Each structure stands twice: as C-alpha cells, then as structure tokens.
Amino acid sequence: MDGFDIVMVIAIILFARLGVRLVTGYIKMKKDNNKEDSNNDS
C-alpha cells in the first residue's frame, strides 16, 4: 500500500501542476484577447 500511496501523491502533484499551467495560460490568453479587442475599437 505504501508504493501505491507514493504513486498517487506523484500523480496528484503532476495533475495539479498541469491544472495550474492550463489556468494561467487561459488567463493570459484571455488578457491578450482583451488587449487586442480594445486596440481594434479605438
């Protein structure tokens, strides 16, 4: 059971890192799109 716990901890850490990267990338993309939209309006 100890080995399984170690594998689960590693998997959770990897998924958490992936989620953080996806969220930060989405926020950055959204911010860039808003800048482009405001530049096109003026």
N, C-alpha and C positions, 0 to 999 in steps of 0.2 A: 504493500500500500504506500510505502514511502516514495518509491520510484514514481508511482502514478501521481502523487501529490506534487513532486518536483516538476513533472511534465505539465501538469495543469497550471502551476504557477508560471512557468515559462510561456505557455500558450496565452494565458491571460495578459501577461506583460506585452507580448507581441501584438495581440489584438488591441490593447489599449494604445500602444504607440501608433498602430495603423489608424485607429479612430481619430487620434489627435491630429495626425497628418492630414486626414481627409477633411476634418472640420476646419483646420487652419487654411488649407488650400481652397476650400469652398468660400470662406470668409474673404480671403484675398481676391479670389476671382470676382466675387460679388462687389467688392470695393472698386476693383479695376473697371468693371462694367458701369458702375455708377459714375465714375470719373469720366468715362468715355461719353456716357449719355449727357452729362452736364456740359461737356465741351461741345457736343453737337448742337445743343439747344441754343447756346449763345453765339 
